[in-house]
Amino acid sequence: MVSEGAVVDHDFEDTGNPIHRVRKTAMWAFLGSEAFFFGAMISTFLLYRNTIGDGPGADIFNIPFTSASSFVLLMSSLTMVLADNSFQKGDQRQGRVWLIGTALLGTTFLAGQIFEFTEFVHEGLTISTSPFGSSFYMLTGFHGLHVAVGVLLLSMLVFFSLRGRYSPDSGMNVELVALYWHFVDIVWIVIFTVVYLLQI
């Protein structure tokens, strides 16, 4: 058994484990289905992006603020890579530091999204204002929900590691959560480009 904070030369993950391969394949299948779902929501937004009715549209977007929030989320992919690498080396202490950092960056992004939504509502853009508002909130809100789930998973990994209950052979391990987190970040790059940058 690898001791707390120890570093070993071999990979921490047993990628030859059939159960591990099944879990990883299942995660890829899940992410594939999510990609189709997000694709449908993005297509819906593109269909209605100019249907604003009597309400505000993309003119109320604060591109610099959202760009900063996007940078925070993208930086979390780096900390997630560092966390995964630390756990693969058996250094759970350092891995927890990077997991906590990733969770904090994800939480910061969510706080920024809540602030942004609040400002939009004050400007008159609600989910019932127009088809533009409905498709915008559904798309970005659904992505925000995925980020929140990711933060919860990260917190659970930290908890399991602190309690000595973490194992790379467990149902939820760092590599699988990392795949999910990177997917969420990649999806946001697409959403940010389509929803915000193409409106400029």
Secondary structure, DSSP 8 states (H G I E B T S, - for coil): ---TT---SS-SS-TT-HHHHHHHHHHHHHHHHHHHHHHHHHHHHHHHTT--TTS--GGG--HHHHHHHHHHHHHHHHHHHHHHHHHHTT-HHHHHHHHHHHHHHHHHHHHHHHHHHHHHHHTT--TTT-HHHHHHHHHHHHHHHHHHHHHHHHHHHHHHHHTT---TTSSS-HHHHHHHHHHHHHHHHHHIIIIIGGG-
